[in-house]
Amino acid sequence: MNLPNKITLTRICMIPVFVVLFYVGFPYHEVVAAAVFALAAFTDFLDGHIARKYHLVTNMGKFLDPIADKVLVSTAFILLLTRPGVFEVSFFAGWGTIFAGVCVAVILARELIVSGFRLLAVERGIVLAADKLGKIKTVLQDVSLALLLTVMPFLGSGVGVGFAVAGMVLFTLSAIATVVSGVHYVVKNNSVLKEEKKEQP
């Protein structure tokens, strides 16, 4: 097993640590959980960079890396929905949790659709490369999640609420980018959906 794959496995192992830290009761545990999340998110960039730079791309890496990324982000979104106070700030109060729940549902749906699309492409022998919109979507998701996690202990202060609102704005942008990137990805690679022509006998 090469280094990028080991880093990816480390990211997967960090997910249960992140979950425990999110719920365990000690002062500012959410901040520590946010730090673990941010470190795990950084490894997503690190393993891909090393794999491409040193030509260490493997089938295991192609399989594990997107799974690790999606499980990490999905877990963080779902955990935040169990502590909805961070969504009910400023002008989001009263409907922030509902809005966040809809956004998370859309994000998860997009990931499932794109994963199925990639599986169909593999079956047809088509290689689909990641695009810039997908990378922008990932960055927005990671930054918004890290920010929302970090401000949770500080929601009683004006500064904390301000940062929570900034996190919600980034979260909204990440949901929009998720939809746009998903549609763009499918449209750009629409050849995957075309029926194969059967040879005439």
Protein Blocks (a to p, Z undefined) as FASTA:
>chain_A
ZZklmmmmmmmmmmmmmmmmmmpccehklmmmmmmmmmmmmmmmmmmmmmmmnopacfkl
mmmmmmmmmmmmmmmmmmmmmmmmlmmgcjlgojlmmmmmmmmmmmmmmmmmmmmmmmmm
mmnopacdddfklmmmmmmmmmmmmmmmmmmmmmmpmklmmmmmmmmmmmmmmmmmmmmm
mmmmmmmmmmmmpccddddZZ
